[in-house]
Amino acid sequence: MSKIFAESPAEFAKSLKPKQNLQPGPPHRIFPAPFRPLDTYHMAHIHSPAALPPPLNAIVQMAFAAFTSSVNLRFRPLPTPKPRWPATHKAFRLTTVYRIRNRFNNSNNTFSYNRIHPTNQNSAFLLPAPKRNPTTVPSASAAAAPSVSPAPQQQPWQGAAMKPLVASIATGVIMWFLPAPDGVSRIAWQLLSIFLATIVGIITQPLPLGAVALMGLGACVMTKTLTFAAAFSAFGDPIPWLIALAFFFARGFIKTGLGNRIAYQFVSLFGSSSLGLGYSLVFSEALLAPAIPSVSARAGGIFLPLVKALSVACGSNVGDGTENKLGSWLMLTCFQTSVISSSMFLTGMAANPLAANLTASTINMPIGWVDWAKAAIVPGLVSLIVVPFLLYVIYPPTVKSSPDAPKLAKEKLEKMGPMSKNEMIMAGTLLLTVGLWISGSILNVDAVSAAILGLTVLLVTGVVTWKECLAESVAWDTLTWFAALIAMAGYLNKYGLISWFSQTVVKFVGGLGLSWQLSFGILVLLYFYSHYFFASGAAHIGAMFTAFLSVASALGTPPYLGACVLSFVSNLMGGLTHYGIGSAPVFYGAGYVPLAKWWGYGFLISVVNLIIWLGVGGVWWKAIGLW
């Protein structure tokens, strides 16, 4: 390094200027901008430090070693300035003498050394500028900064819908603080407030129906309106359990494939049109009505699985937007016609014999099985024909005609082959249960006991497992809200509210001074539409039948005619709501028809049924001498 000190500063600075024909040095690192390391040309001017005095030599070596170790210095030639090109050559540029090839180290995902390779300087003077992805090397401060995780997405609200909940609570609070009418006890009025709030909640659905009903029972217990035993007393009622058992039977129908087999048989015979398929189910149910006195068992145990299987076979499923293909119309049609078939026979519904007994005790004129069927057969058949077609017009299925359906159904049956072992067990269990329902009065076996026996067979044989029963959430939800409504409606009667309502209606209608026909028409309407407050036909009959029949007879209505009409409409009014009769929760729980449409079409069909039964029926009853 003696030459450094031998040259003047000006000469040394001049010697540091780059020469034009330098060969590249050894591989190097790319350094940050502040550092401009020297290359081999510059180092050629630095001579051996051996000529320096020892103290100065040691100092220079130490300084040089410290500098190179701190920056990990390697040498490269100084860059030459790039030539500038006119604006007309924006798409092209001069290729550089050196091509830099970036390589990644796969082991640690960091840059390896960049190697400089010489290229032919005379080739490709003007070439399109190659596309290169810029490589961004994060700074030390950026690397040291903590990574910012994306903000978590806000979870949707899982609780109650606030507006319907407020409307339900407001209804109960307003009713609670209104003064009770004369003749109504305070506790009866409080229970009516909670009952109406629960009904509003069931209609608006701020929560699932079971949760709303459970909240209603909780309000009854918290306010001391009902004791805990009284509030939950209806969970020992057989009807809610019969409905739940019907859903378990439906699970067996679907799981074994028996439902699909029967559905394909129906489609092969009547499936060329949706309307024909619906009528085949309607009249099949009507034929079974006199033999199976429980509408819940008839609808839930036999026809609900069949209707479900038919809907699925035709591509109509719950929750995927295909409900209106067939399932919605078929569910609503089978439900509305089930109340008609129940009204046609004395043994069509479990509460019908109660109406006959109350008739005998009130007017001393019994209604026999043949008398009942004779009076109801004509208006009943007219309703069975009109109602499905009316619903077909106002609530039509999107699939109306399927001429290829019978052929496809037969092909499906051929693919299914012979009945499997589980199908045979399911069919035998169904025959056993239906047989017990038909002969239950003779063998002293009620409908729920027969259904439990059938479910026991399915569980023991493994056709249906208990886990599958527990997974039927609709069954347990229906059991909860239906039992809650039965309990509250029953205690409204026990607290005297229903008898007060009946007496008030009787006094009002009797004071109008109308003919017996008009007076009886008003009584029928009040009796019919008061069923919104009842969750059971038997409860309604027990609470109001005697009072209304007595008033109708006192106002000049022929007693036997009045008893028959009140008995018939005691079944028809079950079509108003999704809780008014045993078949309602069964078909509504399938999920094909929204609640608003269920209530809306229920009211519309009730008007049609009343016109048919009081109009066509009135003419028929005149012809057979009832009045």
C-alpha positions as CSV (number, residue, x, y, z in Angstrom):
1,M,0.0,0.0,0.0
2,S,3.0,2.3,-0.3
3,K,1.8,3.6,-3.6
4,I,-1.2,5.2,-1.8
5,F,1.0,7.4,0.2
6,A,3.5,7.9,-2.7
7,E,0.9,9.5,-4.9
8,S,-0.7,12.9,-4.4
9,P,-4.4,13.0,-3.5
10,A,-5.3,14.3,-6.9
11,E,-3.4,11.5,-8.7
12,F,-4.9,8.9,-6.4
13,A,-8.5,10.2,-7.1
14,K,-7.7,10.2,-10.8
15,S,-6.6,6.6,-10.6
16,L,-10.0,5.6,-9.1
17,K,-11.9,6.5,-12.3
18,P,-13.3,3.3,-14.0
19,K,-11.7,2.0,-17.1
20,Q,-13.9,0.9,-20.1
21,N,-12.7,-2.6,-20.8
22,L,-12.7,-4.3,-17.4
23,Q,-13.5,-7.9,-16.9
24,P,-16.0,-8.7,-14.2
25,G,-14.7,-9.7,-10.8
26,P,-15.7,-12.6,-8.7
27,P,-19.2,-13.2,-7.6
28,H,-20.5,-10.5,-5.3
29,R,-23.3,-9.5,-3.0
30,I,-25.7,-6.7,-3.7
31,F,-25.3,-4.1,-1.0
32,P,-27.5,-1.3,0.2
33,A,-27.3,2.1,-1.6
34,P,-24.8,3.8,0.8
35,F,-22.1,1.3,0.1
36,R,-20.1,1.3,-3.1
37,P,-17.5,-1.4,-2.7
38,L,-14.3,-1.4,-4.7
39,D,-13.6,-3.8,-7.5
40,T,-10.5,-5.6,-8.5
41,Y,-9.4,-2.7,-10.7
42,H,-9.3,-0.4,-7.7
43,M,-7.6,-3.0,-5.6
44,A,-4.9,-3.2,-8.3
45,H,-3.7,0.2,-7.1
46,I,-3.4,-0.9,-3.6
47,H,0.0,-2.6,-3.2
48,S,1.2,-4.9,-0.6
49,P,1.4,-3.2,2.8
50,A,4.7,-4.9,3.5
51,A,6.6,-1.7,2.7
52,L,4.9,0.3,5.5
53,P,6.4,0.7,8.9
54,P,5.3,-2.1,11.3
55,P,3.1,0.1,13.5
56,L,1.3,1.7,10.5
57,N,1.1,-1.7,8.8
58,A,-0.7,-3.2,11.7
59,I,-3.1,-0.3,12.0
60,V,-4.0,-0.4,8.3
61,Q,-4.5,-4.2,8.4
62,M,-6.8,-4.0,11.4
63,A,-8.8,-1.2,9.9
64,F,-9.2,-3.0,6.6
65,A,-10.2,-6.3,8.3
66,A,-12.7,-4.5,10.5
67,F,-14.3,-2.8,7.5
68,T,-14.5,-5.9,5.3
69,S,-15.9,-8.1,8.1
70,S,-18.6,-5.5,9.1
71,V,-20.1,-5.3,5.6
72,N,-19.1,-8.7,4.2
73,L,-17.4,-7.0,1.3
74,R,-17.0,-8.4,-2.1
75,F,-16.1,-6.5,-5.2
76,R,-17.9,-5.6,-8.4
77,P,-17.3,-3.1,-11.1
78,L,-19.0,0.3,-10.9
79,P,-22.1,0.5,-13.0
80,T,-22.0,2.4,-16.2
81,P,-24.8,4.8,-17.0
82,K,-27.5,3.5,-19.3
83,P,-28.0,5.2,-22.6
84,R,-31.1,7.3,-23.0
85,W,-33.4,6.6,-26.0
86,P,-35.8,8.9,-27.8
87,A,-39.4,8.8,-26.9
88,T,-40.2,6.9,-30.1
89,H,-38.4,3.9,-28.8
90,K,-40.4,3.4,-25.6
91,A,-41.2,-0.2,-26.5
92,F,-37.5,-1.1,-26.8
93,R,-34.4,-0.7,-24.9
94,L,-30.7,-1.6,-25.1
95,T,-29.9,-4.9,-23.5
96,T,-27.2,-4.6,-20.8
97,V,-23.9,-6.2,-21.1
98,Y,-24.6,-8.3,-18.1
99,R,-27.7,-10.4,-17.4
100,I,-28.6,-10.8,-13.8
101,R,-30.3,-14.1,-12.9
102,N,-32.0,-14.2,-9.5
103,R,-32.2,-17.5,-7.9
104,F,-34.1,-18.6,-4.8
105,N,-32.6,-20.9,-2.1
106,N,-35.3,-23.5,-1.6
107,S,-34.1,-24.4,1.8
108,N,-34.6,-21.1,3.5
109,N,-36.6,-19.0,1.0
110,T,-33.9,-16.3,0.9
111,F,-32.0,-14.9,-2.0
112,S,-28.9,-16.7,-3.1
113,Y,-25.9,-14.9,-4.5
114,N,-26.7,-13.1,-7.8
115,R,-24.3,-14.2,-10.5
116,I,-23.2,-12.0,-13.4
117,H,-22.9,-13.7,-16.7
118,P,-21.3,-12.0,-19.8
119,T,-23.5,-11.8,-22.8
120,N,-22.7,-11.1,-26.5
121,Q,-22.4,-7.3,-26.7
122,N,-23.1,-7.2,-30.4
123,S,-26.3,-9.2,-30.3
124,A,-29.9,-7.9,-30.1
125,F,-29.1,-4.2,-30.1
126,L,-32.8,-3.2,-30.0
127,L,-35.2,-5.7,-28.4
128,P,-38.5,-5.4,-26.8
129,A,-38.1,-4.8,-23.1
130,P,-38.7,-8.1,-21.3
131,K,-41.3,-8.3,-18.6
132,R,-39.8,-8.7,-15.2
133,N,-41.6,-9.1,-11.9
134,P,-40.0,-6.6,-9.4
135,T,-38.6,-8.2,-6.4
136,T,-39.3,-6.4,-3.2
137,V,-36.8,-6.9,-0.3
138,P,-38.4,-5.8,3.0
139,S,-36.4,-3.4,5.1
140,A,-35.2,-4.4,8.5
141,S,-37.7,-2.1,10.2
142,A,-40.6,-3.7,8.2
143,A,-39.4,-7.2,9.0
144,A,-39.1,-6.3,12.7
145,A,-42.6,-4.9,12.8
146,P,-45.3,-7.3,14.1
147,S,-47.6,-8.8,11.4
148,V,-51.1,-7.4,11.4
149,S,-53.7,-10.2,11.3
150,P,-56.9,-9.5,9.3
151,A,-59.9,-8.5,11.4
152,P,-62.1,-11.4,12.1
153,Q,-65.5,-11.4,10.4
154,Q,-68.4,-10.5,12.5
155,Q,-70.5,-13.4,13.4
156,P,-74.2,-13.1,12.4
157,W,-76.7,-12.6,15.2
158,Q,-77.8,-16.0,16.5
159,G,-80.5,-14.7,18.9
160,A,-84.1,-13.7,18.6
161,A,-85.5,-11.5,15.9
162,M,-86.0,-8.3,17.9
163,K,-89.1,-6.8,16.2
164,P,-91.3,-9.9,16.5
165,L,-90.1,-10.5,20.0
166,V,-91.0,-6.9,21.1
167,A,-94.4,-7.3,19.4
168,S,-95.1,-10.5,21.3
169,I,-94.0,-9.1,24.6
170,A,-95.9,-5.9,24.0
171,T,-99.1,-7.8,23.3
172,G,-98.8,-9.6,26.6
173,V,-97.9,-6.6,28.7
174,I,-100.7,-4.4,27.3
175,M,-103.3,-7.2,27.9
176,W,-101.9,-7.8,31.4
177,F,-102.5,-4.2,32.6
178,L,-105.9,-3.8,31.0
179,P,-108.7,-4.3,33.5
180,A,-110.4,-7.7,33.4
181,P,-114.0,-7.7,32.3
182,D,-116.8,-8.5,34.8
183,G,-117.1,-12.2,35.4
184,V,-113.5,-12.9,34.6
185,S,-111.0,-13.6,37.4
186,R,-107.7,-11.8,37.5
187,I,-105.7,-15.0,37.1
188,A,-107.7,-16.0,34.1
189,W,-107.0,-12.7,32.5
190,Q,-103.3,-13.0,33.2
191,L,-103.2,-16.4,31.6
192,L,-105.1,-15.0,28.6
193,S,-102.4,-12.3,28.3
194,I,-99.6,-14.8,28.2
195,F,-101.5,-17.1,25.9
196,L,-102.1,-14.3,23.3
197,A,-98.5,-13.2,23.6
198,T,-97.4,-16.8,22.9
199,I,-99.8,-17.0,19.9
200,V,-98.3,-13.7,18.5
201,G,-94.8,-15.2,19.0
202,I,-95.8,-18.4,17.2
203,I,-97.1,-16.4,14.3
204,T,-94.2,-13.9,14.0
205,Q,-91.5,-16.5,15.1
206,P,-88.8,-14.4,16.8
207,L,-87.5,-17.8,17.8
208,P,-88.4,-21.4,16.8
209,L,-91.9,-22.5,17.9
210,G,-90.7,-24.7,20.7
211,A,-88.6,-21.9,22.2
212,V,-91.5,-19.5,22.0
213,A,-93.9,-21.9,23.7
214,L,-91.3,-22.7,26.4
215,M,-90.9,-19.0,27.1
216,G,-94.7,-18.8,27.5
217,L,-94.7,-21.6,30.0
218,G,-91.8,-19.9,31.8
219,A,-93.8,-16.7,32.0
220,C,-96.7,-18.6,33.5
221,V,-94.6,-20.1,36.2
222,M,-92.6,-16.9,36.9
223,T,-95.8,-14.8,37.4
224,K,-97.4,-17.5,39.5
225,T,-100.2,-17.8,37.0
226,L,-99.6,-21.5,36.8
227,T,-97.7,-23.9,38.9
228,F,-94.9,-25.8,37.3
229,A,-96.9,-29.0,37.4
230,A,-99.9,-27.3,35.8
231,A,-97.8,-25.5,33.1
232,F,-96.1,-28.8,32.0
233,S,-99.1,-31.0,32.6
234,A,-99.9,-31.4,28.9
235,F,-96.6,-33.2,28.4
236,G,-98.5,-36.2,29.8
237,D,-101.2,-35.8,27.2
238,P,-101.2,-38.6,24.6
239,I,-101.8,-36.4,21.5
240,P,-98.4,-34.6,21.4
241,W,-96.6,-37.9,21.9
242,L,-98.7,-39.5,19.1
243,I,-97.6,-36.7,16.8
244,A,-93.9,-37.2,17.8
245,L,-94.2,-40.9,17.2
246,A,-95.6,-40.2,13.8
247,F,-92.4,-38.5,12.8
248,F,-90.3,-41.5,14.0
249,F,-92.5,-43.7,11.8
250,A,-91.8,-41.4,8.9
251,R,-88.1,-41.8,9.5
252,G,-88.5,-45.5,9.1
253,F,-90.5,-45.1,6.0
254,I,-87.8,-43.0,4.3
255,K,-84.8,-44.9,5.6
256,T,-85.9,-48.3,4.5
257,G,-87.1,-47.2,1.1
258,L,-90.7,-48.4,1.7
259,G,-92.0,-44.9,1.3
260,N,-90.3,-44.6,-2.1
261,R,-91.7,-47.9,-3.2
262,I,-95.2,-47.0,-2.3
263,A,-94.8,-43.5,-3.8
264,Y,-93.6,-45.0,-7.1
265,Q,-96.6,-47.3,-7.1
266,F,-98.9,-44.3,-6.7
267,V,-97.0,-42.4,-9.4
268,S,-97.2,-45.3,-11.8
269,L,-101.0,-45.4,-11.4
270,F,-101.9,-41.7,-11.0
271,G,-98.8,-39.7,-11.6
272,S,-99.4,-38.4,-15.1
273,S,-100.6,-35.2,-13.5
274,S,-100.1,-33.6,-10.1
275,L,-103.8,-33.1,-9.6
276,G,-104.5,-36.8,-10.2
277,L,-101.8,-37.7,-7.7
278,G,-103.4,-35.4,-5.1
279,Y,-106.9,-36.8,-5.6
280,S,-105.6,-40.3,-5.2
281,L,-104.1,-39.5,-1.8
282,V,-107.2,-37.5,-0.7
283,F,-109.7,-40.3,-1.4
284,S,-107.3,-42.9,0.0
285,E,-107.2,-41.0,3.3
286,A,-111.0,-40.6,3.3
287,L,-111.4,-44.4,2.9
288,L,-109.3,-45.0,6.0
289,A,-111.0,-42.3,8.0
290,P,-113.9,-44.5,9.4
291,A,-111.4,-47.3,10.4
292,I,-108.8,-45.2,12.1
293,P,-110.4,-42.9,14.7
294,S,-107.2,-40.8,15.4
295,V,-106.6,-38.2,12.8
296,S,-103.1,-37.7,14.2
297,A,-102.3,-41.4,13.6
298,R,-103.9,-41.5,10.2
299,A,-102.2,-38.4,8.9
300,G,-98.8,-38.8,10.7
301,G,-98.4,-42.5,10.7
302,I,-99.6,-43.3,7.2
303,F,-99.9,-40.3,4.9
304,L,-97.2,-37.9,6.0
305,P,-94.4,-40.5,5.1
306,L,-96.1,-41.2,1.8
307,V,-96.5,-37.5,0.9
308,K,-92.9,-36.9,1.9
309,A,-91.7,-39.7,-0.3
310,L,-93.8,-38.6,-3.2
311,S,-92.5,-35.0,-2.9
312,V,-88.9,-36.2,-2.8
313,A,-89.4,-38.6,-5.7
314,C,-90.6,-35.7,-7.8
315,G,-87.6,-33.5,-6.9
316,S,-89.4,-31.3,-4.3
317,N,-87.3,-31.0,-1.1
318,V,-87.3,-28.7,1.9
319,G,-84.8,-26.0,2.1
320,D,-83.4,-26.0,-1.5
321,G,-86.1,-23.8,-3.2
322,T,-87.9,-26.8,-4.8
323,E,-90.8,-26.9,-2.2
324,N,-93.3,-25.5,-4.7
325,K,-92.6,-28.2,-7.3
326,L,-95.1,-30.5,-5.6
327,G,-94.5,-30.7,-1.9
328,S,-96.2,-27.4,-0.7
329,W,-99.4,-28.0,-2.6
330,L,-99.5,-31.7,-1.7
331,M,-98.9,-31.1,2.1
332,L,-101.5,-28.3,2.3
333,T,-104.1,-30.3,0.3
334,C,-103.7,-33.5,2.4
335,F,-104.0,-31.5,5.6
336,Q,-107.1,-29.5,4.6
337,T,-108.8,-32.6,3.3
338,S,-107.9,-34.6,6.5
339,V,-110.2,-32.3,8.5
340,I,-113.0,-32.9,6.0
341,S,-112.7,-36.7,6.1
342,S,-112.7,-36.5,9.9
343,S,-116.0,-34.6,9.9
344,M,-117.6,-37.2,7.6
345,F,-117.7,-40.1,10.1
346,L,-118.4,-40.6,13.8
347,T,-115.1,-42.5,14.1
348,G,-113.1,-40.1,11.9
349,M,-111.7,-38.2,14.9
350,A,-111.3,-39.1,18.6
351,A,-113.4,-36.2,19.8
352,N,-116.4,-37.0,17.6
353,P,-117.9,-39.5,20.1
354,L,-117.7,-36.7,22.8
355,A,-119.9,-34.5,20.6
356,A,-122.4,-37.3,20.2
357,N,-122.4,-37.9,24.0
358,L,-122.9,-34.2,24.7
359,T,-125.7,-34.1,22.2
360,A,-127.5,-37.0,23.9
361,S,-127.1,-35.4,27.3
362,T,-128.3,-32.0,26.1
363,I,-131.3,-32.7,23.8
364,N,-131.8,-36.4,24.6
365,M,-131.3,-37.4,21.0
366,P,-128.3,-39.6,20.2
367,I,-126.3,-39.4,16.9
368,G,-125.5,-42.8,15.6
369,W,-122.7,-43.8,13.2
370,V,-125.1,-44.2,10.2
371,D,-127.0,-41.0,11.0
372,W,-123.7,-39.1,11.2
373,A,-122.4,-40.5,7.9
374,K,-125.7,-40.0,6.1
375,A,-125.9,-36.3,7.0
376,A,-122.2,-35.6,6.2
377,I,-121.6,-37.7,3.1
378,V,-122.9,-35.2,0.5
379,P,-121.2,-31.9,1.7
380,G,-118.2,-33.9,2.6
381,L,-117.7,-35.3,-0.9
382,V,-118.3,-31.9,-2.4
383,S,-115.6,-30.4,-0.2
384,L,-113.2,-33.2,-1.0
385,I,-113.6,-32.4,-4.7
386,V,-113.6,-28.6,-4.5
387,V,-110.8,-28.0,-1.9
388,P,-107.9,-29.8,-3.7
389,F,-108.8,-28.1,-7.0
390,L,-109.1,-24.7,-5.4
391,L,-105.7,-25.0,-3.8
392,Y,-104.4,-26.3,-7.2
393,V,-105.5,-23.0,-8.7
394,I,-104.5,-20.5,-6.0
395,Y,-101.4,-22.3,-4.7
396,P,-100.4,-24.4,-7.7
397,P,-97.4,-26.8,-7.9
398,T,-94.9,-25.8,-10.5
399,V,-94.9,-29.3,-11.9
400,K,-98.5,-29.9,-13.1
401,S,-98.2,-32.4,-15.9
402,S,-95.7,-35.2,-16.2
403,P,-96.7,-37.7,-18.8
404,D,-93.4,-39.6,-18.5
405,A,-93.7,-39.9,-14.7
406,P,-95.6,-43.3,-14.7
407,K,-93.0,-44.8,-17.0
408,L,-90.1,-43.5,-14.9
409,A,-91.7,-44.7,-11.7
410,K,-92.0,-48.2,-13.2
411,E,-88.3,-48.1,-14.1
412,K,-87.5,-47.0,-10.6
413,L,-89.5,-49.9,-9.2
414,E,-87.6,-52.3,-11.4
415,K,-84.2,-50.9,-10.2
416,M,-85.3,-51.2,-6.6
417,G,-85.9,-54.9,-7.0
418,P,-87.7,-57.0,-4.4
419,M,-88.4,-55.7,-0.9
420,S,-85.5,-55.8,1.5
421,K,-85.7,-57.3,5.0
422,N,-86.0,-53.9,6.6
423,E,-88.8,-52.9,4.2
424,M,-90.7,-56.1,5.2
425,I,-90.2,-55.3,8.9
426,M,-91.4,-51.8,8.3
427,A,-94.5,-52.9,6.3
428,G,-95.3,-55.5,9.0
429,T,-95.0,-53.0,11.8
430,L,-97.3,-50.6,10.0
431,L,-99.9,-53.2,9.4
432,L,-99.7,-54.2,13.1
433,T,-100.1,-50.6,14.3
434,V,-102.9,-49.8,11.9
435,G,-104.7,-53.0,12.9
436,L,-104.5,-52.0,16.6
437,W,-105.8,-48.5,15.7
438,I,-108.8,-50.0,13.9
439,S,-109.6,-52.6,16.6
440,G,-108.3,-50.6,19.6
441,S,-111.8,-50.0,21.0
442,I,-112.4,-53.8,21.0
443,L,-109.0,-54.7,22.4
444,N,-108.9,-51.7,24.8
445,V,-105.7,-50.4,23.2
446,D,-105.4,-46.7,22.7
447,A,-103.7,-45.1,19.7
448,V,-100.5,-44.0,21.6
449,S,-99.9,-47.5,23.0
450,A,-100.2,-49.0,19.6
451,A,-97.7,-46.5,18.2
452,I,-95.3,-47.1,21.0
453,L,-95.5,-50.9,20.3
454,G,-94.8,-50.3,16.7
455,L,-91.8,-48.0,17.5
456,T,-90.5,-50.7,19.9
457,V,-90.5,-53.2,17.1
458,L,-88.5,-50.8,14.8
459,L,-86.0,-50.1,17.5
460,V,-85.4,-53.7,18.5
461,T,-84.9,-54.8,14.9
462,G,-82.6,-51.9,14.1
463,V,-84.8,-50.5,11.4
464,V,-84.8,-47.2,13.3
465,T,-82.2,-46.3,15.9
466,W,-82.6,-44.2,19.0
467,K,-80.0,-41.7,17.7
468,E,-82.1,-41.2,14.6
469,C,-85.1,-40.5,16.8
470,L,-83.2,-38.0,18.8
471,A,-82.1,-36.4,15.6
472,E,-85.7,-35.7,14.6
473,S,-85.6,-32.2,15.9
474,V,-89.0,-31.3,14.3
475,A,-90.7,-34.0,16.3
476,W,-89.3,-32.7,19.6
477,D,-90.0,-29.1,18.7
478,T,-93.6,-30.0,17.8
479,L,-94.0,-31.9,21.0
480,T,-92.9,-28.9,23.0
481,W,-95.0,-26.2,21.5
482,F,-98.1,-28.3,21.0
483,A,-98.1,-29.5,24.6
484,A,-97.5,-25.9,25.8
485,L,-100.6,-24.6,23.9
486,I,-102.7,-27.5,25.2
487,A,-101.8,-26.7,28.8
488,M,-102.5,-23.0,28.5
489,A,-105.8,-23.6,26.6
490,G,-106.9,-26.2,29.1
491,Y,-106.4,-23.9,32.1
492,L,-108.2,-21.0,30.3
493,N,-111.2,-23.3,30.4
494,K,-110.6,-24.4,34.0
495,Y,-110.3,-20.7,35.1
496,G,-113.7,-20.1,33.7
497,L,-112.7,-17.8,30.8
498,I,-114.3,-20.1,28.1
499,S,-117.6,-20.4,29.9
500,W,-117.7,-16.6,30.4
501,F,-117.1,-16.1,26.6
502,S,-119.9,-18.6,25.8
503,Q,-122.4,-16.9,28.0
504,T,-121.5,-13.5,26.7
505,V,-122.0,-14.7,23.1
506,V,-125.3,-16.3,23.9
507,K,-126.7,-13.2,25.5
508,F,-125.5,-11.1,22.6
509,V,-127.0,-13.2,19.9
510,G,-130.2,-13.8,21.8
511,G,-130.8,-10.1,22.2
512,L,-130.6,-9.4,18.5
513,G,-134.1,-10.6,17.8
514,L,-133.2,-12.3,14.5
515,S,-134.7,-15.4,12.9
516,W,-133.3,-18.7,14.0
517,Q,-131.5,-19.2,10.7
518,L,-129.5,-16.0,11.1
519,S,-129.0,-16.4,14.8
520,F,-127.8,-20.0,14.3
521,G,-125.5,-18.7,11.5
522,I,-123.9,-16.2,13.9
523,L,-123.5,-18.8,16.6
524,V,-121.8,-21.2,14.1
525,L,-119.3,-18.4,13.0
526,L,-118.5,-17.5,16.6
527,Y,-118.1,-21.2,17.6
528,F,-115.9,-21.8,14.5
529,Y,-113.5,-18.9,14.7
530,S,-113.1,-19.1,18.4
531,H,-111.0,-22.1,17.7
532,Y,-108.0,-19.8,17.3
533,F,-107.8,-20.0,21.1
534,F,-107.8,-23.9,21.2
535,A,-105.1,-26.4,20.4
536,S,-107.4,-29.4,20.5
537,G,-110.8,-30.2,19.0
538,A,-111.7,-32.2,22.2
539,A,-111.0,-29.2,24.4
540,H,-113.1,-26.9,22.2
541,I,-116.0,-29.4,22.2
542,G,-115.9,-29.9,25.9
543,A,-115.7,-26.2,26.7
544,M,-118.3,-24.7,24.3
545,F,-120.4,-27.4,22.6
546,T,-123.1,-27.7,25.2
547,A,-123.6,-24.0,25.8
548,F,-123.9,-23.2,22.0
549,L,-126.2,-26.1,21.4
550,S,-128.5,-25.0,24.3
551,V,-128.7,-21.4,23.0
552,A,-129.3,-22.5,19.4
553,S,-132.2,-24.7,20.5
554,A,-133.6,-21.9,22.7
555,L,-133.5,-19.5,19.7
556,G,-135.6,-21.9,17.6
557,T,-133.0,-24.0,15.7
558,P,-134.1,-27.6,15.3
559,P,-132.1,-29.3,18.0
560,Y,-130.9,-32.3,16.0
561,L,-129.8,-30.1,13.1
562,G,-128.0,-27.8,15.5
563,A,-126.2,-30.8,17.1
564,C,-125.1,-32.2,13.7
565,V,-123.8,-28.9,12.4
566,L,-121.8,-28.1,15.5
567,S,-120.4,-31.6,15.4
568,F,-119.3,-31.3,11.8
569,V,-117.7,-27.8,12.2
570,S,-115.9,-29.1,15.3
571,N,-113.7,-30.9,12.8
572,L,-113.6,-28.4,10.0
573,M,-112.3,-25.6,12.3
574,G,-109.1,-27.6,12.8
575,G,-107.9,-26.4,9.4
576,L,-107.5,-22.8,10.6
577,T,-104.1,-23.0,12.3
578,H,-101.1,-25.3,12.5
579,Y,-102.1,-26.4,16.0
580,G,-105.9,-26.7,15.8
581,I,-106.2,-30.4,15.2
582,G,-103.9,-33.4,15.5
583,S,-103.0,-33.6,11.9
584,A,-102.0,-29.9,11.7
585,P,-98.6,-30.1,13.5
586,V,-97.8,-33.3,11.6
587,F,-98.1,-31.7,8.1
588,Y,-96.9,-28.3,9.1
589,G,-93.8,-29.8,10.7
590,A,-92.7,-31.2,7.4
591,G,-91.5,-27.7,6.5
592,Y,-93.0,-27.3,3.0
593,V,-95.4,-24.5,3.7
594,P,-94.5,-21.2,5.5
595,L,-96.5,-20.3,8.6
596,A,-98.1,-17.1,7.0
597,K,-99.3,-19.1,4.0
598,W,-100.6,-21.9,6.3
599,W,-102.8,-19.5,8.3
600,G,-103.8,-17.5,5.2
601,Y,-104.9,-20.5,3.1
602,G,-106.4,-22.0,6.3
603,F,-108.7,-19.0,6.7
604,L,-109.7,-19.1,3.0
605,I,-110.5,-22.8,3.0
606,S,-112.5,-22.3,6.1
607,V,-114.8,-19.9,4.3
608,V,-115.1,-22.3,1.4
609,N,-116.0,-25.2,3.7
610,L,-118.6,-23.2,5.6
611,I,-120.2,-22.1,2.3
612,I,-120.3,-25.7,1.1
613,W,-121.5,-27.3,4.4
614,L,-124.1,-24.6,5.2
615,G,-125.2,-24.1,1.6
616,V,-125.0,-27.5,-0.1
617,G,-125.3,-29.3,3.2
618,G,-128.4,-27.2,4.2
619,V,-130.2,-28.3,1.0
620,W,-129.2,-31.9,1.6
621,W,-130.3,-31.8,5.2
622,K,-133.6,-30.4,4.1
623,A,-134.0,-33.3,1.6
624,I,-133.4,-35.9,4.3
625,G,-135.7,-34.3,6.8
626,L,-133.3,-32.8,9.4
627,W,-135.3,-29.6,9.4
